[in-house]
Amino acid sequence: MLARDSKAAVIDRMKEVFENPNPFTLGGFFVKAATRNSLEAWVASKDHDRDGKPVPRIAFIGVEERGGARDRKKFEARLATLSGGQYVLPGRDVTLDRYGNVPVSVYKVVLSRLGMMSDQTRNLKDAHARRLAKRGLVAKGQRSEYFLGRDRASGRPKGIYKLVSKGKIAEIFKFVRTEPNYSAKLPVTAIVNGLVSQKASRVTGAAIRAALKRQKLRG
């Protein structure tokens, strides 16, 4: 019961400190319940899925707990050769989902159009490139509407842009050299310890009384 209440308290705090968190984020913790053979119970982050594959929840939940710089994202690693190893942030013109995040489909389209998908069969097909060309949606020197923009003065990669129509360009992702830093605002350990300190005596007493009552009924 204490572990379940602790998880609920963490989720409540997430709803307070995060702006419109999505279900994926809110589902980032699980409870390991106590058993007769193991009296320990705890709350932990889901950093692996049911198949044992890593899940990047801890990458962004962890930095919200401890503060400081976040880990490199997989998308940033994929674009490293284009960005020069810079950090990648949403551009001013990208359409975000209702939770304020860049949709996964946008990441996939950008990688596909730039020919950077790990599965080569998922990169831009020649037939689709020809259709884009017929519609006049191919950036200069590219095969698609997406292209790498550079600073005119320094030549530094600035971000990923999209040719929306003739003469109209949209900024989809921007590159920054300074690593993003976060303030600590989700003290998971403190939240759990605080709830346990507050409720432990009452919950333990209720459990003991219930056990004694069951024992009395059996006798």
HUKAWO-V579991 format. One line per field, one symbol per residue. phi: phi as a letter, one per 20 degrees, with the letter a starting at -180 (. if undefined). A space follows every 50 residues. Layout:
# HUKAWO-V579991
phi = ???
This chain:
# HUKAWO-V579991
phi = .ffffffffffgfgfeeeelfegfffeeccdeffcfeceecbdbeeebef enefdfgffdffffeemneeffegffffegfeemmfedcgefdfeeefen dffgffgffffffemdffegfefgefffffffffemddfgmddbeebeec fffenffdrddcfebgndddeecddceeffdcefccfgffffffffffdg fffffffffffffffffff
